[in-house]
């Protein structure tokens, strides 16, 4: 038996690998791990940083976006839509600018992201 390994050039693009998880009493959760081949590729994670306990409590989300590709990602925009019973009240970012903030939507213009660059968006709201 012999094994032959051949070098070849990958085409440009992204291979997207997605994993799913769900319990019998939980919503569907998923994660992705894209592989960038001569291109830009964004990965994003969103977490609740402050969990409300009762109506009118504050809630804070953190969104982290990273360009894991090997070229610049251009014109990056992060958008988040409020779920029912959450009203957005504020948004900040470590890079870029908040271009839309309503009780129902946050949109942040990040702009260009170099390979490896990370942008963080914080969104505050109220449980209604």
C-alpha positions as CSV (number, residue, x, y, z in Angstrom):
1,X,0.0,0.0,0.0
2,X,1.3,3.5,-0.8
3,X,0.0,6.9,-0.1
4,X,0.7,9.8,-2.5
5,X,0.4,13.4,-1.3
6,X,0.2,16.0,-4.0
7,X,0.4,19.8,-3.5
8,X,-2.2,21.7,-5.4
9,X,-3.6,25.3,-5.3
10,X,-6.9,25.7,-3.6
11,X,-9.5,27.8,-5.4
12,X,-10.6,31.0,-3.7
13,X,-13.5,30.7,-1.4
14,X,-14.8,29.6,2.0
15,X,-15.6,26.1,3.2
16,X,-18.3,26.4,5.8
17,X,-18.5,23.7,8.5
18,X,-21.7,24.0,10.7
19,X,-22.5,22.0,13.9
20,X,-26.0,21.9,15.4
21,X,-27.2,21.1,18.9
22,X,-30.7,20.9,20.4
23,X,-32.3,19.5,23.5
24,X,-35.9,18.4,23.7
25,X,-36.8,21.6,25.6
26,X,-34.3,24.0,24.0
27,X,-34.1,26.1,20.9
28,X,-31.7,25.0,18.1
29,X,-28.1,26.2,18.7
30,X,-25.5,26.2,16.0
31,X,-21.8,27.1,15.5
32,X,-19.8,27.5,12.4
33,X,-16.1,27.1,11.6
34,X,-15.4,28.5,8.1
35,X,-12.1,27.7,6.5
36,X,-11.0,30.6,4.3
37,X,-9.1,29.8,1.2
38,X,-7.4,32.8,-0.3
39,X,-10.3,35.0,0.9
40,X,-11.8,36.9,3.8
41,X,-14.1,35.0,6.2
42,X,-16.0,36.3,9.2
43,X,-16.8,34.4,12.3
44,X,-19.2,35.8,14.9
45,X,-20.3,34.9,18.4
46,X,-23.0,36.6,20.5
47,X,-23.4,36.1,24.2
48,X,-25.6,37.6,27.0
49,X,-23.3,39.5,29.4
50,X,-26.1,40.6,31.8
51,X,-29.1,38.5,32.1
52,X,-32.4,40.1,33.2
53,X,-34.4,38.6,36.0
54,X,-37.7,40.5,35.8
55,X,-39.6,42.9,33.5
56,X,-37.8,46.2,33.1
57,X,-34.4,44.7,34.0
58,X,-31.5,45.6,31.7
59,X,-29.9,43.1,29.3
60,X,-26.5,43.4,27.7
61,X,-25.3,41.5,24.7
62,X,-21.8,41.2,23.4
63,X,-21.1,40.4,19.8
64,X,-17.5,39.5,18.7
65,X,-16.7,39.5,15.0
66,X,-13.3,38.3,13.6
67,X,-11.9,38.0,10.1
68,X,-10.2,34.6,10.1
69,X,-9.4,34.8,6.4
70,X,-6.1,35.8,4.9
71,X,-7.4,38.9,3.0
72,X,-9.2,42.1,4.0
73,X,-12.9,41.8,4.6
74,X,-14.4,45.0,3.2
75,X,-17.5,47.0,4.1
76,X,-18.4,44.8,7.2
77,X,-21.7,45.6,8.9
78,X,-23.0,44.0,12.0
79,X,-26.8,43.9,12.5
80,X,-28.9,42.6,15.3
81,X,-32.6,42.4,15.5
82,X,-34.3,42.5,18.9
83,X,-36.2,39.4,20.0
84,X,-39.7,39.7,21.3
85,X,-39.8,41.2,24.8
86,X,-36.4,43.0,24.4
87,X,-36.1,46.7,23.5
88,X,-32.7,48.0,22.5
89,X,-31.6,51.2,24.3
90,X,-27.9,51.7,23.5
91,X,-25.0,50.3,21.4
92,X,-21.3,50.8,21.4
93,X,-18.4,49.4,19.4
94,X,-14.6,49.2,19.8
95,X,-14.2,50.0,16.1
96,X,-16.5,51.6,13.5
97,X,-19.7,53.5,14.2
98,X,-23.3,52.8,15.2
99,X,-25.4,53.7,12.1
100,X,-28.8,52.6,13.3
101,X,-30.3,52.2,16.8
102,X,-34.0,51.7,17.4
103,X,-35.8,49.6,20.0
104,X,-35.9,46.8,17.4
105,X,-32.6,47.0,15.5
106,X,-28.9,47.8,15.9
107,X,-26.7,48.3,12.9
108,X,-22.9,49.0,13.2
109,X,-20.6,49.8,10.3
110,X,-17.3,48.2,11.1
111,X,-15.7,48.9,7.7
112,X,-12.6,47.0,6.5
113,X,-11.2,44.2,8.7
114,X,-7.7,43.0,8.3
115,X,-6.9,39.3,8.6
116,X,-7.1,38.4,12.3
117,X,-8.8,41.7,13.3
118,X,-11.5,41.5,16.0
119,X,-14.4,44.0,16.4
120,X,-16.7,44.0,19.5
121,X,-20.2,45.4,19.7
122,X,-22.1,45.9,23.0
123,X,-25.8,46.2,22.9
124,X,-27.9,47.2,25.9
125,X,-31.6,46.9,26.2
126,X,-34.5,46.3,28.5
127,X,-36.7,43.3,29.1
128,X,-40.3,44.5,28.3
